[in-house]
């Protein structure tokens, strides 16, 4: 992987991690479209580590919220009233929503890694994302604020997140869909989706870090990873801000159409190449 390729893929990660179009799909499909080929021991680790760039972006964007949540949770535990404060309650709901994807990630690690090797399967799963977004628009009630969310809502949204372990099924798209189907409005569902991305991306990054240590010639690969990480962090921060503003007055249907178009383009490329 060259420095140029790393920067391009980092920017792609930053653009697509928080938009409901599956960043993992784009990290599989962009190299497929452009005919880029990377060593297998590097590409999966690189893909997860550029997610750490977007993890940094979401932490920075929601820094004040995170500090309130952590502080309230610690005070609640100290006073043995962990759910008395709204911020502390939100923190525990985020933890609960993370559990399904955490278990699924441990159980399906090999299958998930293998799925990154099939661009056609990845493109096909984008249709699942498209369908989820359409269902969210058709059946989402958009009537509840975040302080009305209960433990069952968080658990169901967490189950939607578990679907997104496979490339092509957008994490933000699936979790926002889960939020809308549970009655949250678009902006609130997106905010909870971004907050609940933090634990799962941090866990994935930890696994990738261990895998990274086994890469041969790691020192020569580090500048490439740093470039991708930086691009993902900067563009990811801007993407969060843009999407939250966009959702105040727009639907997800344009993203549903986009996912379908990417599916068609991938199949056209496959047919042309034979």
C-alpha positions in Angstrom: 0.0 0.0 0.0 1.4 3.4 -1.0 1.1 6.6 0.9 -1.3 8.0 -1.7 -3.6 4.9 -1.4 -3.6 5.2 2.3 -4.6 8.9 2.2 -7.4 8.2 -0.2 -8.8 5.3 1.8 -8.5 7.3 5.0 -10.6 10.1 3.5 -13.1 7.5 2.2 -13.3 6.1 5.7 -13.9 9.5 7.2 -16.6 10.4 4.7 -18.5 7.1 5.0 -18.1 6.0 8.6 -20.9 8.2 9.9 -22.9 8.5 6.8 -25.3 5.5 6.5 -23.5 4.0 3.5 -21.1 1.5 5.1 -17.5 2.6 5.4 -16.3 -1.0 5.4 -18.0 -1.6 2.1 -16.2 1.4 0.6 -12.8 0.2 1.9 -13.5 -3.1 0.1 -15.0 -1.7 -3.1 -12.7 1.3 -3.8 -9.6 -0.9 -4.1 -11.7 -3.4 -6.2 -12.8 -0.7 -8.6 -9.3 0.7 -9.0 -7.6 -2.6 -9.2 -5.5 -2.1 -6.0 -4.2 -5.2 -4.4 -2.8 -5.3 -0.8 -1.2 -8.0 1.4 -3.9 -9.8 3.3 -2.0 -9.5 6.6 -2.0 -5.7 6.2 -5.4 -4.8 4.8 -7.7 -5.9 7.6 -5.5 -4.3 10.2 -5.3 -1.1 8.1 -9.1 -1.0 7.7 -9.7 -1.3 11.5 -7.0 1.2 12.3 -8.4 3.9 10.0 -11.6 3.3 12.0 -9.6 4.4 15.0 -9.2 7.7 13.2 -13.0 8.1 13.1 -13.1 6.9 16.7 -10.9 9.9 17.5 -13.2 12.2 15.5 -16.4 11.1 17.4 -14.6 11.4 20.8 -13.5 14.9 20.0 -16.9 15.9 18.6 -18.8 14.6 21.7 -16.1 15.3 24.2 -18.2 17.5 26.5 -21.1 15.0 26.4 -18.7 12.1 27.1 -17.2 14.0 30.1 -20.7 14.6 31.5 -21.7 11.0 31.0 -18.5 9.6 32.6 -18.7 12.0 35.5 -22.4 11.3 36.2 -21.8 7.6 36.0 -19.0 7.7 38.5 -21.0 9.8 40.9 -24.0 7.5 40.5 -21.9 4.5 41.3 -20.4 6.2 44.3 -23.8 7.1 45.7 -25.3 3.7 44.6 -27.8 5.4 42.4 -26.4 4.6 38.9 -29.6 5.6 37.0 -30.6 8.7 38.9 -29.0 11.1 36.6 -30.0 11.4 32.9 -26.4 11.5 31.7 -25.4 8.5 33.7 -28.5 6.6 32.5 -27.5 7.5 28.9 -24.0 6.1 29.5 -25.4 2.8 30.8 -27.7 2.6 27.8 -24.7 3.0 25.5 -22.9 0.1 27.3 -26.0 -2.1 27.0 -26.4 -1.3 23.3 -22.7 -2.4 22.8 -23.1 -5.8 24.2 -24.8 -7.6 21.2 -22.2 -6.5 18.7 -19.4 -7.3 21.2 -20.6 -10.9 21.5 -21.2 -11.2 17.8 -17.8 -9.9 17.0 -16.1 -12.5 19.2 -18.2 -15.3 17.8 -18.0 -14.3 14.1 -14.4 -12.8 13.9 -13.2 -15.3 11.3 -16.4 -15.0 9.2 -16.2 -11.3 9.3 -12.6 -11.2 8.2 -13.3 -13.6 5.4 -16.3 -11.5 4.2 -13.9 -8.6 3.5 -12.4 -10.7 0.6 -15.6 -10.7 -1.5 -16.4 -7.4 -3.2 -19.5 -8.8 -4.8 -20.9 -10.1 -1.5 -20.1 -6.7 0.1 -21.9 -4.8 -2.7 -24.9 -7.1 -2.3 -25.1 -6.4 1.4 -25.3 -2.7 0.6 -28.9 -3.6 -0.6 -29.6 -4.6 3.0 -28.5 -1.2 4.1 -30.7 0.4 1.5 -33.6 -1.6 2.6 -33.0 -0.7 6.3 -33.0 3.0 5.5 -36.2 2.7 3.5 -37.9 0.8 6.4 -36.7 3.5 8.8 -38.3 6.2 6.7 -41.6 4.3 6.2 -42.1 2.9 9.7 -40.1 5.3 11.9 -42.3 7.2 14.2 -39.8 10.0 15.2 -41.6 11.1 18.3 -39.2 10.4 21.2 -36.2 12.2 22.6 -33.2 10.6 24.1 -34.3 10.9 27.7 -37.4 8.8 26.8 -35.2 5.8 25.7 -35.4 2.6 27.8 -33.3 -0.4 28.2 -35.3 -2.4 25.6 -34.8 0.4 23.1 -31.0 0.3 23.7 -30.8 -3.5 23.4 -32.8 -3.6 20.1 -30.6 -0.8 18.7 -27.6 -2.9 19.8 -28.9 -5.9 17.9 -29.1 -3.7 14.8 -25.5 -2.8 15.3 -24.5 -6.5 15.4 -25.7 -6.7 11.8 -23.1 -4.2 10.7 -20.1 -6.4 11.5 -20.2 -7.5 7.9 -19.0 -5.1 5.2 -21.9 -3.6 3.3 -24.3 -3.2 6.2 -23.7 0.3 7.5 -23.2 0.6 11.3 -24.7 4.0 11.4 -27.4 3.1 9.0 -28.5 0.0 10.9 -28.3 1.6 14.4 -30.1 4.8 13.2 -32.7 2.6 11.7 -33.1 0.7 15.0 -33.5 4.1 16.7 -36.1 5.3 14.3 -38.1 2.1 14.5 -38.1 2.5 18.3 -39.6 6.0 17.9 -36.5 8.3 18.1 -36.3 11.3 15.8 -33.5 11.3 13.1 -31.1 13.6 14.9 -31.5 11.9 18.3 -31.1 8.4 16.7 -27.9 9.6 14.9 -26.5 11.1 18.2 -27.1 7.8 20.1 -25.6 5.9 17.1 -22.4 7.9 17.2 -22.1 7.6 21.0 -22.5 3.8 20.9 -19.9 3.5 18.1 -17.2 4.5 20.6 -17.0 1.2 22.6 -17.3 -1.1 19.6 -14.7 0.8 17.6 -12.3 0.9 20.6 -12.7 -2.8 21.0 -12.1 -3.5 17.3 -9.0 -1.2 17.5 -7.6 -3.2 20.4 -7.9 -6.4 18.4 -6.4 -4.8 15.4 -3.5 -3.5 17.4 -2.6 -7.0 18.5 -2.8 -8.2 14.9 -0.7 -5.3 13.9 2.2 -6.5 16.0 2.4 -9.7 13.9 2.9 -7.8 10.6 6.3 -8.2 9.0 8.2 -5.0 8.3 5.8 -3.1 10.6 8.1 -0.1 10.8 7.9 0.5 7.1 4.1 0.2 7.2 3.6 2.7 10.0 3.8 5.9 7.9 1.0 4.5 5.7 -1.2 3.7 8.7 -0.6 7.2 10.2 -1.6 8.9 7.0 -4.8 6.9 6.7 -5.6 7.5 10.4 -5.1 11.2 10.1 -7.2 11.5 7.0 -10.0 9.5 8.6 -10.0 11.6 11.8 -10.2 15.0 10.1 -12.8 14.1 7.5 -14.8 12.0 10.0 -15.1 15.0 12.3 -16.5 17.1 9.5 -18.8 14.3 8.4 -20.4 14.1 11.9 -21.1 17.8 11.9 -22.5 17.8 8.4 -24.8 14.7 8.9 -26.4 16.0 12.2 -27.2 19.3 10.4 -28.5 17.4 7.3 -30.9 15.2 9.3 -32.7 18.1 10.8 -34.7 18.6 7.5 -33.8 15.7 5.2 -34.6 12.0 5.0 -32.4 8.9 4.5 -33.8 8.0 1.1 -30.9 9.6 -0.8 -28.5 7.3 1.0 -30.7 4.3 0.3 -30.5 5.2 -3.4 -26.8 5.7 -3.2 -26.2 2.2 -1.8 -28.3 0.7 -4.6 -26.2 2.7 -7.2 -22.9 1.4 -5.7 -24.3 -2.1 -5.9 -25.1 -1.6 -9.6 -21.7 0.0 -10.4 -19.9 -3.0 -8.7 -21.8 -5.5 -10.8 -21.1 -3.6 -14.0 -17.4 -3.6 -13.2 -17.5 -7.3 -12.6 -19.3 -8.0 -15.8 -16.9 -5.8 -17.8 -13.9 -7.6 -16.3 -15.5 -11.0 -16.9 
